[in-house]
Amino acid sequence: QKEVEQNSGPLSVPEGAIASLNCTYSDRGSQSFFWYRQYSGKSPELIMSIYSNGDKEDGRFTAQLNKASQYVSLLIRDSQPSDSATYLCAVNVYGSGNTPLVFGKGTRLSVIA
Amino acid sequence: EPEVTQTPSHQVTQMGQEVILRCVPISNHLYFYWYRQILGQKVEFLVSFYNNEISEKSEIFDDQFSVERPDGSNFTLKIRSTKLEDSAMYFCASRAGGGLRTHSPLHFGNGTRLTVT
């Protein structure tokens, strides 16, 4: 059973702070990792993808991957109230290119102005 | 920027009726998916479609469900004999081809909210 685990939150941070979101996954064969943002009642929106161990930065977002620990995280710097949403971690297991993404339940982030 | 489009945005149906949810994936994408999200729960995989056939399906995707790509652009999900527990948001997604070991990102449509009464 492929599992992706996230703390459901809510995670509350003050405006301007760093928000840290974490995700663990069960399958050592996983090769592709994604963070999506989902506003209430809306569809998931891709924030970042990461495939290699280490950090990947894109604007205020940094994804971190540690395959040995089966752990992926997302840091949001200078958090804004508009960042308040549910953040979904999604993982793909190595296999054919068609292996579906498995999503975590998501972490609800609340940025307090 | 190209996007996945879904229609209708909201569908209300009576228990036992059939519904068809429609999607137009991004034009140069090769892989198509249906996911669903019951209110307050996680995004769940239903089915993937590649090269005009189902490539993988979940336990949820039983005989009640079917998918079709009737022409070069549309991708549909049919739910026969709907049940109350089918009420959910249904998302269509597509992606470009990936490498042998990597999975390119999914791009989601805005979803169809299905309400079964």
Interface residues (C-beta under 8 A of the other chain):
Chain A: Q31 S32 F34 K42 S43 P44 E45 L46 S49 Y51 L88 A90 N92 Y94 S96 G97 N98 T99 P100 L101 V102 F103 G104 K105 G106
Chain B: Y31 Y33 Y35 Q41 K42 V43 E44 F45 S48 Y50 S55 E56 S58 F91 G97 G98 G99 L100 R101 T102 H103 S104 P105 L106 H107 F108 G109 N110 G111
